Amino acid sequence: MEPRIATLSAPVTVSGLRIRTQNNDEFNEKTAKITGLWSEFFSKNLAEYTPNKLDNSPIYGIYTAYDGGVTGYFDVMAGVAVKEKTTGADSIEIQAGSYLVFEAHGPMPTAIIQAWGDVWAYFEQHPGAKRRFATDYEAYTDAESAQIYIGILP
């Protein structure tokens, strides 16, 4: 399935937990950090108890602070949209702009992992499409549905 283009007209502030990792580490069970990030996020019930949470916020997985594109280090945050930053809380602003949107449907995390495979394949097959490498994000809308938003250059 081809991705669709969506425009985020205003930035979105998200608060949650953050780690720094790289794709090579995530392919090795001994060095992977993203699974632990999500485990901590859900064990602390942060989807419900994050201060200043916006009503009906999806759960976000945000990828930012890229150092070297797909091969370098990047930050990952598990969080929810908030009305305003809370003192002492870690926050990231999802940048406004154009995004390619890839759908993930089915049991998680298998469905989201397969959708990331679709993302990588798309950019290999479409070298004219250029990623921004600013903020990319996953928006989980229910237990078996998510969208991956990849920031693109005009």
HELIX and SHEET records of a PDB file:
HELIX    1   1 ASN A   23  GLU A   26  1                                   4    
HELIX    2   2 ILE A   34  SER A   43  1                                  10    
HELIX    3   3 LEU A   46  TYR A   49  1                                   4    
HELIX    4   4 GLY A   69  THR A   71  5                                   3    
HELIX    5   5 THR A  110  GLN A  125  1                                  16    
SHEET    1   A 8 ARG A   4  LEU A   8  0                                        
SHEET    2   A 8 GLY A  97  HIS A 105 -1                                        
SHEET    3   A 8 SER A 145  GLY A 151 -1                                        
SHEET    4   A 8 THR A 135  ASP A 142 -1                                        
SHEET    5   A 8 ILE A  59  ASP A  67 -1                                        
SHEET    6   A 8 TYR A  73  ALA A  81 -1                                        
SHEET    7   A 8 VAL A  12  GLN A  22 -1                                        
SHEET    8   A 8 SER A  91  ILE A  94 -1                                        
END                                                                             
